[in-house]
Amino acid sequence: MLFGVISNGRQFIISQFVNTNGGNWRENNAIIFNGLDDIENRFIEFYELLSYESVVNSGKIVIKEKKEFERKLIQKSTLRRKRDKLIRNDLSDKLITIIDAIFREINYNEELDKNSLNECYVFNEDVEKHHSEMKLMFSDSPPKFDERISKVRNTVNTQKAIEETMLADSTILPNPIILIGGKGVGKTSFIKYFYNVSLNEKTKKKIPIVYIDFIKYNSIDLIKDTSYMFREILDKLYEDHPSLNLENYNILKRIYKKEIKQKTEQGLWSIYRQKPEILEEKINEFISEKLKEPISHLKAVSKYLINPSHKRLCVIFDNADQLDFKTQREAFLLSQSTYKLLNCIIMVSLREGYYFQWKDKPPFDAFQPNLFHITAPSYREVLRKRVKYVLDNFSFQGTEGNVNNLHFIFSDKSQAAFFKNLYKTIFGHQNSQILSFLEQTSYPNIRLGLEKFNSFLISGHTKVESYMTKDYYKIPVWEFVKSVALESSYYYLSSKNKLFNLFYPSKNNQNHFIKLRILHYLKNEVESTSYSEYYVPTEKLLSDFNKCGYNKDIVIEELNELLKYGLINSESFISDTKYVDIDIREFQIAITQSGVYYCDTIVSQFYYHDLVFQDTPIYDEDSYNAISKNFVTPDVDGFRSLDKRIMCVEEFINYLRKEELKHNSYPSSDIENNALSMSILDYIMNNGLTKNIKKVKGTFIGDVNVKSAKVVATEKNND
């Protein structure tokens, strides 16, 4: 134990008597209770230090130290442009139309979109096999928590299986179809490809489909209003299927044939049978009134489609999982009532996490659905197809714009060169660093990966003019990551970033390394089982960390942050949901593909430290001052001097070294996992950061030599 108590039974000295940072233990602070009266007066403090509950929860005696110093570099008062945005050059704006059309989610609302679905959609059968031994660990597999889930993946077979379900028996209403899949895996793209491309024309005629996107109805009051939503379904049915002629007067008379016949033969209209003009007016008034009641009218339309038209309406409800919980519940109730009232086929998309939480609770347990799991396609294949689609299908037009006070005129070939350079950089090498960054930090959330790529394309830091004016310009990974992380800001902020800061402690913590220790712990556990077991009981991790002196509550805080950013996952799929309202201690956890990439690759890159140090809390004044003197305001284009950037990163690493020594744990002898005893910083340095910094220094020296040579040459010419 590092901490201990010396007592004569009345007086107590509590202190840390073993140091792990090389310092003299005699210089440590101590807490003294000088007799029983002192204990009585300070009993709460005494209890919080030495009670069984306190020591067990913290794993040690905790002597709370006052925060003598805490400051972030981004808070430095002399820094300018903190709230400014880097102005994109004119050329970026010229490309936004293309970027919005292709590099966001595919939406079916223009003529090009059916073609883009054909060209850009990726089935899993197109995916090349990953060559990593961790392939199985990170494959997006159908979940095992419900045996009803169809084991087919996101392939042509999935599309065929759903179509067969819809056509199984025209006389029997098939059970609701529920598509489940993780956040951003492409459920919407799957649905749109299914009903726009995959379904054959014969099936489309037999099953008219109405697509309802709940994103457009973000008010719970609208979704609860069944009359309003049924009117929306009717309007979509009229708009998307004009060949059904459902607004035709003669068809409307057929829809209400039974009621009209009853009123004419036996009802109030029987007196008008010999007066066809008056009878027609009555029928017209009757139909007009029916049209004012969307619920009853849609029921009548659906009934007409079944018999005599031998068709069956299908309503697809999509993106309910992007609404808040209460609104999602109402959306699900709407789909349930639609199924029962209209006797129609319904298809609903849900995230795995929500389905896991809701499947056995009302109203969701009322469904006996056909379940299909949508797995994420290969991110690299999605991106490859989309960039290639731009190259093959867009007619580029000449454009001009201003960059750095210079006026450029670019031909259509220059714009095409921009996307060709992107394609060559990303796909020209088998192990493209940019592609690895996008794929490893996003998969299986394809939407997130496309958002990151989109951020690069429109970022103020992206050098569009360089990519368009050179026949081949290899885009460096550090330029790419900087554009994604900063977008159009001048500084890095952890709270608003797609690049996660592993060194930013949780709310009640001052240790920069707990997140990394957790990731290494989970990675080591998986490797120790030769990847046969991926999930680790959370209680086991907490127990091991606790034995080494880590506070359980703080470790749980750090776990929840890692879960939120997708660096770890829970077997309960709660990381897939918006609200994490389940105690993580009850479940098993595992490191994700993104978590491995962060702790093994990104954290060992110079560009990562160059960004995250700006918003990492610094708890040592001397270290803060050493970094601060080299951290200056970037110029108007977002550039900072490379030599000062190098010095900032080196001083930041020196600071982290001191902090790691200060927070060194005292490893328990019965814990085999070395994540709790290893030097995180040594691992980072040896895993590539030392070499990376040396390479960056070489680049700086090379730039200085080139500039010096130019100066000498200029002086000679002047002579």
Beta strands, then each sheet from edge to edge (+ up, - down):
strand 1: 3-7
strand 2: 11-16
strand 3: 30-34
strand 4: 149-150
strand 5: 177-181
strand 6: 209-213
strand 7: 314-318
strand 8: 345-351
strand 9: 370-373
strand 10: 399-403
strand 11: 406-410
strand 12: 536-537
strand 13: 568-570
strand 14: 588-591
sheet 1: 1+ 2- 3+
sheet 2: 4+ 9+ 5+ 8+ 7+ 6+
sheet 3: 10+ 11-
sheet 4: 12+ 14- 13+
end
